[in-house]
Amino acid sequence: MGWKKWIRATSLTLAALLFFGNSSISALAAELQKGWAYYAYDTQKVRGWVYVLDANQVSIDMAGDGGKTATTGPVSSSGYALYDDNNRRFYAFSYEKALDFVPGKLTAKVDATTLDMNKTSYNGTDRIYFASNDSLNLDIYRMKAENKLGSVTADTYIPAGTSLFSFTPVRNASGGWYDRLTPNGIEIQFPKSVTASTYISWSRLQSTDFVLRDTTVQQSVYIESVAPKLEYNYSSQMWVPTVNTIDIQAKEALVYGHQYELQLSSTSSGDEIKLPATGTYDMKLLNGEIHQTYYNGVVPGMIFSPITTSNFYKLTVGQSSTPTNPAPGTEQAGDRPPKLAIHLLKPATPLRDQVVHRPVVGNWSHHRQ
């Protein structure tokens, strides 16, 4: 499969995981927690996802005009899971159903517990989208981290020597695919909103502008390269750099359970990274594997495969934030292995994580301006 076809083929998974990872949609019930779906006019099918804290089967009821109804019957879990901010594991139930009517509401059921998914948007004669009304933040397994950027004021460059984050890499409790990854990479998704974003000067940024220390053993970790994230632009059919994300590759794997601190070096110019204007933003710090890869020899670069994340919500630039301190996830009774983890996360992780990178060894543009 060519890489362009791969992009199209995985669009549903990407959209679903982006929705669950980014949206703010309080849990309505003890078991059924989050749901999302769409109805496609061309196929006359509903396809969607429900995330459940603890259940073996879920059914989805569908209702349309004139009293028309349909149900999926019992749907078993895929075995794939995401986590909330306290590392509780939620299993994914995916479903697909052909209909002879246009649905107006979907309801997921586990025994006597229900979760409604109402229309959220309508795309002409193409698709109708449905979502539950909750505020659960689901993503990959969480690690403990602290954002240290509270001393930097809005709309200013981060000064040389500024500490950025402290964090403690941990294994992803899902195991499987994640256990085969080498945690040699860090991804920083700096503050960004629809109207404002962190500015990164790639013509000035060098790998030597960062310092990474293992504070558990008081040793420096050599940074091998720094890269911008590239995302595929469907209009231009080109890979383009994101404006707010930096990937950092260490020469060696980070040690699970050790605490690390990342900062700008004292020799940096202090004009490489500029925080956005005053406002409220989200920010993420991820640990994962960076490795060389190719899409059928067409697009050379580097891929970041995330293992764990630390998510900072509704940050105000220039103010301190509460460190993330998720509980260590425990295996729940009846846990199933993440059977679809490889399918969903390699290659089809969310675009914000699974993207091609151009490596920066030393200096992105090979000179300072």
Secondary structure, 3 states (H helix, E strand, C coil): CCHHHHHHHCHHHHHHHHHHHHCCCCCCCCCEEEEEEEEECCCCEEEEEEEECCCCEEEEEEEEHHHCEEECCCEECCCCEEECCCCCEEEEEEEEEECCCCEEEEEEEECCEEEEEEEEEEECCCEEEEECCCCCCCECCECEEEECHHHCCCCCECCCCCEEEEEECCCCCCCHHHHHCCCCEEEEEEEECCCCECEECCCCCEHHHEEEEECCCCEEECEEEEEEEEEEECCCCEEEEEEEEEEEEECCCCCCCCCEEEEECCCCCCCCEECCCCCEEEEEEEEEEEEEEEECCCEEEEEEEEEEEEEEEEEECCCCCCCECCCCCCCCCCCCCCCCHHHHHCCCCCCCCCCEECCCCCECCCCCC
